[in-house]
């Protein structure tokens, strides 16, 4: 070990205008983490690919009959699979934060003169980028199994945009979970019971009309269904598109408006 | 606040100590984890904060490093109040924690660059600083390896390097060598000594008296959230009675009899078959001989007899009535 340089007194400066730069630095760090663990990304996409194949070829025949005439199940299914994938993907925001907390990394960040918001914003931004690649991959898989766009390229882009915006909103929900339970395994365990009713009691895989009436009210209006409906009408071209899209945007904005401040407050207090 | 020092001409103003802790209090729910702790660390000196697990050491460090907000009292680092301007405090401190807080999926170099960016060093300075630290901490050969592959000692060095990226004048080390092998511990001690030689102020928590002995100018012992002793390592050891005779008997019964019989030798305490006798300074060998005679006279047959220097356990036994191993409720955090 060679000589250690002298620490000059108070060389560091305090600058309070670093929120954006620090968030980008943190996003860079989180993306490097994803890049170093490509297997996580692979497993995150294998499951939805299996779902696509299974629902398309196994359940598709049975469910086809409940669909409005002229609709194919694969076109009905794909927006649902997208949303299901990013909902479960949002879990990684919470798991990653809990991991940073339990390993003491958050202590290091909190002892640095960086922007307080950067850890959370950087994390959700990185997960947004990750989701972007997952969605692109899912599109490719969809086209291979016969997914067709009934509208146009703008419909498709609109659908992807809404799905990604929803994924960003959900990242904040799971940021709260991660900051609350403070360990990765628990974050995972706690999240599943929240996710399952959202994803499966929804219009993601089956038409809501096939469900018992007591469930339909929930299934029709809960955020996953609303986002799936918006993405579906944007890609199939059937249904009250603008109504669905507006409802979806209300949910997305509402979730961020409620959850982001809670997550930031929790981060400030997290020990 | 103005600090005064008495000299031949009367009182003269001097710089405030680098760390001033003044009746600091922290509660977790109903539990008062830190109960009015006060101490000071002059600039360029090392303070060793000693105490058993759960004594409140880490809680004190977390308040000083702005990770926890104090519930009472004050603390200033380089004159900056930790409650009033935590961001300015952060710009002047480095923290290396109990467990090495490095990102395992980043290389050693990337870890340092990350901290450099977050501490807002100039862009072109960051790479140079990372390179410099990797060299100083003997991590150059592993600079571009993912830090998950590092040994425990390498991770600790990287953690300490990360705490130094922005050249903080005040350094907090929370049990920096726990879990390191003797070689790794010695290496790290060398690094800390060099930093101090160049003017860094250090607050160090540890469970090892030896570590405090080597590194610290002054030691503060806390237990149950309060300061129970303060002084140099030599002063604390003197307090202990300078030598300890440890005797193991073959059964509890014999041990009880032996403990009573050994009262003339020194302060004896018994834990099962084990007896610890604190004997006055300088008389170790003679006391040992006396103990042998007494045991022989009582027809007691010890399994082992050892004469040794006091350890941290003896310090705690003497100060708190329990050993470090006894109170293992974990740090209140």
HADDOCK unambig.tbl for C-alpha pairs under 7 A between the chains (distance, minus, plus):
assign (segid A and resid 1 and name CA) (segid B and resid 136 and name CA) 5.90 0.50 0.50
assign (segid A and resid 1 and name CA) (segid B and resid 137 and name CA) 5.67 0.50 0.50
assign (segid A and resid 1 and name CA) (segid B and resid 138 and name CA) 5.25 0.50 0.50
assign (segid A and resid 2 and name CA) (segid B and resid 136 and name CA) 5.04 0.50 0.50
assign (segid A and resid 3 and name CA) (segid B and resid 136 and name CA) 5.99 0.50 0.50
assign (segid A and resid 4 and name CA) (segid B and resid 136 and name CA) 5.74 0.50 0.50
assign (segid A and resid 4 and name CA) (segid B and resid 191 and name CA) 6.87 0.50 0.50
assign (segid A and resid 4 and name CA) (segid B and resid 194 and name CA) 6.24 0.50 0.50
assign (segid A and resid 4 and name CA) (segid B and resid 195 and name CA) 6.41 0.50 0.50
assign (segid A and resid 6 and name CA) (segid B and resid 195 and name CA) 6.66 0.50 0.50
assign (segid A and resid 6 and name CA) (segid B and resid 198 and name CA) 5.08 0.50 0.50
assign (segid A and resid 7 and name CA) (segid B and resid 167 and name CA) 4.96 0.50 0.50
assign (segid A and resid 7 and name CA) (segid B and resid 168 and name CA) 6.37 0.50 0.50
assign (segid A and resid 7 and name CA) (segid B and resid 169 and name CA) 5.81 0.50 0.50
assign (segid A and resid 7 and name CA) (segid B and resid 198 and name CA) 6.80 0.50 0.50
assign (segid A and resid 7 and name CA) (segid B and resid 199 and name CA) 6.89 0.50 0.50
assign (segid A and resid 7 and name CA) (segid B and resid 200 and name CA) 6.31 0.50 0.50
assign (segid A and resid 8 and name CA) (segid B and resid 167 and name CA) 6.63 0.50 0.50
assign (segid A and resid 8 and name CA) (segid B and resid 169 and name CA) 6.50 0.50 0.50
assign (segid A and resid 9 and name CA) (segid B and resid 169 and name CA) 5.18 0.50 0.50
assign (segid A and resid 10 and name CA) (segid B and resid 92 and name CA) 6.01 0.50 0.50
assign (segid A and resid 10 and name CA) (segid B and resid 168 and name CA) 6.87 0.50 0.50
assign (segid A and resid 10 and name CA) (segid B and resid 169 and name CA) 6.25 0.50 0.50
assign (segid A and resid 12 and name CA) (segid B and resid 91 and name CA) 5.75 0.50 0.50
assign (segid A and resid 12 and name CA) (segid B and resid 92 and name CA) 6.57 0.50 0.50
assign (segid A and resid 12 and name CA) (segid B and resid 166 and name CA) 6.48 0.50 0.50
assign (segid A and resid 13 and name CA) (segid B and resid 91 and name CA) 6.49 0.50 0.50
assign (segid A and resid 14 and name CA) (segid B and resid 88 and name CA) 5.97 0.50 0.50
assign (segid A and resid 14 and name CA) (segid B and resid 91 and name CA) 6.14 0.50 0.50
assign (segid A and resid 22 and name CA) (segid B and resid 118 and name CA) 6.06 0.50 0.50
assign (segid A and resid 33 and name CA) (segid B and resid 105 and name CA) 5.57 0.50 0.50
assign (segid A and resid 33 and name CA) (segid B and resid 106 and name CA) 7.00 0.50 0.50
assign (segid A and resid 36 and name CA) (segid B and resid 105 and name CA) 6.26 0.50 0.50
assign (segid A and resid 103 and name CA) (segid B and resid 101 and name CA) 6.31 0.50 0.50
assign (segid A and resid 104 and name CA) (segid B and resid 99 and name CA) 6.95 0.50 0.50
assign (segid A and resid 104 and name CA) (segid B and resid 101 and name CA) 5.13 0.50 0.50
assign (segid A and resid 105 and name CA) (segid B and resid 101 and name CA) 4.96 0.50 0.50
assign (segid A and resid 105 and name CA) (segid B and resid 102 and name CA) 6.54 0.50 0.50
assign (segid A and resid 107 and name CA) (segid B and resid 67 and name CA) 6.92 0.50 0.50
assign (segid A and resid 108 and name CA) (segid B and resid 95 and name CA) 6.99 0.50 0.50
assign (segid A and resid 108 and name CA) (segid B and resid 101 and name CA) 6.68 0.50 0.50
assign (segid A and resid 110 and name CA) (segid B and resid 67 and name CA) 6.48 0.50 0.50
assign (segid A and resid 111 and name CA) (segid B and resid 65 and name CA) 6.15 0.50 0.50
assign (segid A and resid 111 and name CA) (segid B and resid 66 and name CA) 6.62 0.50 0.50
assign (segid A and resid 111 and name CA) (segid B and resid 67 and name CA) 6.63 0.50 0.50
assign (segid A and resid 111 and name CA) (segid B and resid 90 and name CA) 5.54 0.50 0.50
assign (segid A and resid 112 and name CA) (segid B and resid 90 and name CA) 5.28 0.50 0.50
assign (segid A and resid 112 and name CA) (segid B and resid 91 and name CA) 6.56 0.50 0.50
assign (segid A and resid 112 and name CA) (segid B and resid 118 and name CA) 6.96 0.50 0.50
assign (segid A and resid 112 and name CA) (segid B and resid 119 and name CA) 6.14 0.50 0.50
assign (segid A and resid 113 and name CA) (segid B and resid 87 and name CA) 5.45 0.50 0.50
assign (segid A and resid 113 and name CA) (segid B and resid 90 and name CA) 5.03 0.50 0.50
assign (segid A and resid 113 and name CA) (segid B and resid 91 and name CA) 5.14 0.50 0.50
assign (segid A and resid 113 and name CA) (segid B and resid 119 and name CA) 5.79 0.50 0.50
assign (segid A and resid 114 and name CA) (segid B and resid 118 and name CA) 5.48 0.50 0.50
assign (segid A and resid 114 and name CA) (segid B and resid 119 and name CA) 6.26 0.50 0.50
assign (segid A and resid 271 and name CA) (segid B and resid 333 and name CA) 6.73 0.50 0.50
